[in-house]
Amino acid sequence: MLDVMEEHALTGVKKFFGGDKINMVDIAFSFVAHWLGILEDVLGLKIFEPHKFPRVSSWIQNFKSIPIIKDNLPDTNKMSTFFKRGREMMLTSKSN
């Protein structure tokens, strides 16, 4: 999916999928901008490497810099802590 975003959706010098302003496609892909990093932290995986996806990386920075987005994204540390606890509880219950 990251390859498709990089090579086909974020072409040219667009800041966002539709050009210079965010639109519904940007909102739909917000999970990449915010949740992917949280999942990487919770699972201990490295999925997104900015140097491999420079357009996606730039889009993430642009998207998260929009005031309405920045002010309303859930706190990354709180979300990581919440999901880590849930994951630990599930893994513990499976082993019992």
MDAnalysis code that builds the backbone (N, CA, C; Angstrom):
import MDAnalysis as mda
import numpy as np

u = mda.Universe.empty(288, n_residues=96, atom_resindex=np.repeat(np.arange(96), 3), trajectory=True)
u.add_TopologyAttr("name", ["N", "CA", "C"] * 96)
u.add_TopologyAttr("resid", np.arange(1, 97))
u.add_TopologyAttr("resname", ["MET", "LEU", "ASP", "VAL", "MET", "GLU", "GLU", "HIS", "ALA", "LEU", "THR", "GLY", "VAL", "LYS", "LYS", "PHE", "PHE", "GLY", "GLY", "ASP", "LYS", "ILE", "ASN", "MET", "VAL", "ASP", "ILE", "ALA", "PHE", "SER", "PHE", "VAL", "ALA", "HIS", "TRP", "LEU", "GLY", "ILE", "LEU", "GLU", "ASP", "VAL", "LEU", "GLY", "LEU", "LYS", "ILE", "PHE", "GLU", "PRO", "HIS", "LYS", "PHE", "PRO", "ARG", "VAL", "SER", "SER", "TRP", "ILE", "GLN", "ASN", "PHE", "LYS", "SER", "ILE", "PRO", "ILE", "ILE", "LYS", "ASP", "ASN", "LEU", "PRO", "ASP", "THR", "ASN", "LYS", "MET", "SER", "THR", "PHE", "PHE", "LYS", "ARG", "GLY", "ARG", "GLU", "MET", "MET", "LEU", "THR", "SER", "LYS", "SER", "ASN"])
u.atoms.positions = np.array([
    [0.814, -1.177, 0.000],
    [0.000, 0.000, 0.000],
    [0.870, 1.258, 0.000],
    [1.961, 1.223, 0.771],
    [2.853, 2.378, 0.800],
    [3.486, 2.621, -0.563],
    [3.825, 1.530, -1.265],
    [4.373, 1.661, -2.618],
    [3.376, 2.338, -3.548],
    [2.116, 1.940, -3.470],
    [1.079, 2.527, -4.330],
    [0.908, 4.004, -4.009],
    [0.874, 4.334, -2.720],
    [0.768, 5.751, -2.334],
    [1.945, 6.543, -2.897],
    [3.126, 6.011, -2.736],
    [4.349, 6.705, -3.157],
    [4.404, 6.893, -4.670],
    [4.120, 5.837, -5.409],
    [4.328, 5.861, -6.858],
    [3.148, 6.392, -7.672],
    [1.939, 6.265, -7.148],
    [0.782, 6.599, -7.984],
    [-0.120, 7.689, -7.422],
    [-0.214, 7.794, -6.123],
    [-1.174, 8.742, -5.552],
    [-0.551, 10.095, -5.207],
    [0.678, 10.084, -4.782],
    [1.330, 11.328, -4.354],
    [2.367, 11.765, -5.380],
    [1.940, 11.898, -6.599],
    [2.858, 12.263, -7.680],
    [2.971, 13.770, -7.812],
    [4.019, 14.201, -8.432],
    [4.222, 15.634, -8.652],
    [4.631, 16.337, -7.370],
    [4.227, 17.568, -7.259],
    [4.607, 18.379, -6.101],
    [3.417, 18.662, -5.193],
    [2.453, 17.776, -5.190],
    [1.265, 17.966, -4.360],
    [1.602, 17.783, -2.886],
    [1.029, 18.647, -2.042],
    [1.187, 18.495, -0.598],
    [0.263, 17.401, -0.074],
    [-0.901, 17.291, -0.716],
    [-1.916, 16.339, -0.289],
    [-2.411, 15.567, -1.507],
    [-3.267, 14.594, -1.284],
    [-3.731, 13.767, -2.405],
    [-4.443, 14.592, -3.469],
    [-5.178, 15.618, -3.048],
    [-5.930, 16.417, -4.004],
    [-5.247, 17.695, -4.439],
    [-4.068, 17.967, -3.928],
    [-3.372, 19.200, -4.284],
    [-2.849, 19.910, -3.056],
    [-3.261, 21.178, -2.906],
    [-2.743, 21.996, -1.809],
    [-3.603, 21.975, -0.552],
    [-4.782, 21.372, -0.620],
    [-5.672, 21.307, 0.539],
    [-6.045, 19.863, 0.820],
    [-6.265, 19.556, 2.127],
    [-6.670, 18.192, 2.454],
    [-8.073, 17.929, 1.935],
    [-8.325, 16.663, 1.616],
    [-9.655, 16.256, 1.177],
    [-9.982, 14.909, 1.821],
    [-11.043, 14.282, 1.384],
    [-11.494, 13.018, 1.994],
    [-10.470, 11.897, 1.835],
    [-9.701, 11.908, 0.771],
    [-8.687, 10.863, 0.583],
    [-7.612, 10.994, 1.662],
    [-7.211, 12.212, 1.958],
    [-6.240, 12.426, 3.032],
    [-6.788, 11.941, 4.365],
    [-8.042, 12.244, 4.629],
    [-8.684, 11.798, 5.872],
    [-8.735, 10.269, 5.903],
    [-9.074, 9.656, 4.772],
    [-9.162, 8.191, 4.713],
    [-7.811, 7.532, 4.989],
    [-6.733, 8.171, 4.581],
    [-5.398, 7.614, 4.797],
    [-4.733, 8.137, 6.069],
    [-5.503, 8.786, 6.910],
    [-4.934, 9.329, 8.148],
    [-4.349, 8.232, 9.032],
    [-4.846, 7.005, 8.893],
    [-4.285, 5.915, 9.698],
    [-2.805, 5.712, 9.389],
    [-2.398, 5.974, 8.160],
    [-0.981, 5.856, 7.820],
    [-0.190, 6.950, 8.531],
    [-0.757, 8.147, 8.555],
    [-0.058, 9.283, 9.153],
    [0.097, 9.144, 10.663],
    [-0.880, 8.569, 11.321],
    [-0.850, 8.542, 12.781],
    [-0.766, 7.134, 13.364],
    [-1.630, 6.264, 12.933],
    [-1.759, 4.953, 13.561],
    [-0.641, 3.994, 13.208],
    [-0.043, 4.139, 12.063],
    [1.033, 3.221, 11.674],
    [2.194, 3.297, 12.665],
    [2.555, 4.504, 13.069],
    [3.624, 4.671, 14.048],
    [3.286, 4.056, 15.392],
    [2.027, 4.178, 15.790],
    [1.584, 3.582, 17.054],
    [1.654, 2.060, 16.961],
    [1.195, 1.507, 15.859],
    [1.262, 0.050, 15.675],
    [2.707, -0.438, 15.671],
    [3.585, 0.299, 15.022],
    [4.999, -0.084, 15.032],
    [5.531, -0.138, 16.458],
    [5.172, 0.857, 17.252],
    [5.636, 0.910, 18.638],
    [5.064, -0.248, 19.458],
    [3.782, -0.499, 19.335],
    [3.117, -1.548, 20.113],
    [3.654, -2.929, 19.748],
    [3.841, -3.168, 18.468],
    [4.262, -4.489, 18.007],
    [5.775, -4.661, 17.937],
    [6.511, -3.573, 18.093],
    [7.970, -3.654, 18.015],
    [8.464, -3.931, 16.607],
    [7.740, -3.433, 15.619],
    [8.103, -3.636, 14.215],
    [8.469, -2.306, 13.576],
    [9.254, -2.356, 12.530],
    [9.528, -1.170, 11.731],
    [8.956, -1.421, 10.349],
    [7.845, -0.757, 10.050],
    [7.155, -0.948, 8.777],
    [7.463, 0.212, 7.831],
    [7.383, 1.418, 8.360],
    [7.552, 2.608, 7.540],
    [8.964, 3.157, 7.682],
    [9.665, 3.235, 6.560],
    [11.003, 3.813, 6.534],
    [10.958, 5.041, 5.620],
    [11.047, 6.235, 6.218],
    [10.879, 7.474, 5.440],
    [11.765, 7.578, 4.203],
    [12.984, 7.078, 4.268],
    [13.869, 7.187, 3.100],
    [13.382, 6.346, 1.925],
    [12.597, 5.305, 2.179],
    [12.051, 4.484, 1.095],
    [10.793, 5.096, 0.495],
    [10.131, 5.970, 1.279],
    [8.865, 6.576, 0.853],
    [8.907, 8.083, 1.108],
    [9.762, 8.812, 0.389],
    [9.900, 10.250, 0.672],
    [8.624, 11.058, 0.441],
    [7.820, 10.694, -0.556],
    [6.565, 11.425, -0.796],
    [5.566, 11.163, 0.313],
    [5.462, 9.916, 0.730],
    [4.553, 9.578, 1.831],
    [5.022, 10.269, 3.107],
    [6.310, 10.269, 3.343],
    [6.866, 10.924, 4.521],
    [6.542, 12.415, 4.513],
    [6.707, 13.051, 3.375],
    [6.387, 14.467, 3.238],
    [4.892, 14.704, 3.455],
    [4.065, 13.846, 2.877],
    [2.620, 13.962, 3.061],
    [2.255, 13.850, 4.543],
    [2.860, 12.891, 5.254],
    [2.578, 12.713, 6.683],
    [2.902, 14.002, 7.436],
    [4.047, 14.590, 7.167],
    [4.428, 15.836, 7.839],
    [3.452, 16.962, 7.505],
    [3.085, 17.074, 6.227],
    [2.127, 18.104, 5.821],
    [0.765, 17.892, 6.476],
    [0.302, 16.651, 6.459],
    [-1.012, 16.321, 7.011],
    [-1.065, 16.620, 8.507],
    [-0.054, 16.181, 9.242],
    [-0.047, 16.366, 10.688],
    [0.229, 17.806, 11.107],
    [0.631, 18.660, 10.165],
    [0.883, 20.065, 10.489],
    [-0.360, 20.946, 10.341],
    [-1.416, 20.398, 9.746],
    [-2.668, 21.151, 9.626],
    [-3.241, 21.325, 11.035],
    [-3.513, 22.555, 11.469],
    [-3.950, 22.781, 12.856],
    [-5.130, 21.923, 13.313],
    [-6.160, 21.784, 12.517],
    [-7.335, 21.004, 12.938],
    [-6.988, 19.533, 13.111],
    [-6.070, 19.035, 12.311],
    [-5.613, 17.645, 12.425],
    [-4.736, 17.502, 13.660],
    [-3.721, 18.362, 13.756],
    [-2.767, 18.301, 14.865],
    [-3.478, 18.405, 16.216],
    [-4.464, 19.281, 16.299],
    [-5.170, 19.507, 17.561],
    [-6.124, 18.378, 17.940],
    [-6.453, 17.497, 16.997],
    [-7.452, 16.469, 17.271],
    [-6.955, 15.034, 17.185],
    [-5.691, 14.842, 16.847],
    [-5.152, 13.482, 16.847],
    [-4.973, 13.016, 18.290],
    [-5.282, 11.766, 18.568],
    [-5.061, 11.251, 19.923],
    [-3.579, 11.287, 20.273],
    [-3.290, 11.473, 21.547],
    [-1.916, 11.508, 22.025],
    [-1.222, 10.177, 21.728],
    [-0.107, 10.245, 21.027],
    [0.614, 9.046, 20.601],
    [1.064, 8.197, 21.783],
    [1.647, 8.812, 22.800],
    [2.136, 8.057, 23.956],
    [1.005, 7.374, 24.710],
    [-0.100, 8.079, 24.894],
    [-1.249, 7.481, 25.594],
    [-1.820, 6.305, 24.804],
    [-1.901, 6.461, 23.487],
    [-2.453, 5.387, 22.662],
    [-1.520, 4.177, 22.654],
    [-0.216, 4.407, 22.554],
    [0.738, 3.296, 22.584],
    [0.649, 2.548, 23.907],
    [0.598, 3.287, 25.000],
    [0.480, 2.664, 26.323],
    [-0.798, 1.849, 26.426],
    [-1.904, 2.410, 25.973],
    [-3.195, 1.718, 26.020],
    [-3.151, 0.410, 25.237],
    [-2.653, 0.460, 24.007],
    [-2.633, -0.741, 23.176],
    [-1.586, -1.757, 23.637],
    [-0.482, -1.295, 24.199],
    [0.506, -2.224, 24.745],
    [-0.092, -3.012, 25.913],
    [-0.812, -2.321, 26.783],
    [-1.462, -3.011, 27.907],
    [-2.476, -4.037, 27.411],
    [-3.271, -3.648, 26.432],
    [-4.253, -4.579, 25.868],
    [-3.599, -5.784, 25.233],
    [-2.510, -5.539, 24.525],
    [-1.783, -6.643, 23.887],
    [-1.202, -7.577, 24.937],
    [-0.619, -7.011, 25.991],
    [-0.056, -7.828, 27.055],
    [-1.139, -8.668, 27.727],
    [-2.302, -8.092, 27.948],
    [-3.402, -8.830, 28.572],
    [-3.845, -9.993, 27.687],
    [-3.942, -9.741, 26.374],
    [-4.341, -10.812, 25.454],
    [-3.299, -11.921, 25.409],
    [-2.041, -11.536, 25.339],
    [-0.980, -12.542, 25.272],
    [-0.910, -13.348, 26.578],
    [-1.121, -12.692, 27.701],
    [-1.110, -13.375, 28.994],
    [-2.277, -14.332, 29.094],
    [-3.467, -13.924, 28.647],
    [-4.628, -14.795, 28.753],
    [-4.517, -16.005, 27.820],
    [-3.845, -15.847, 26.685],
    [-3.655, -16.971, 25.766],
    [-2.700, -18.001, 26.341],
    [-1.703, -17.550, 27.115],
    [-0.731, -18.479, 27.647],
    [-1.234, -19.193, 28.891],
    [-2.314, -18.723, 29.472],
    [-2.864, -19.374, 30.682],
    [-3.838, -20.422, 30.320],
])
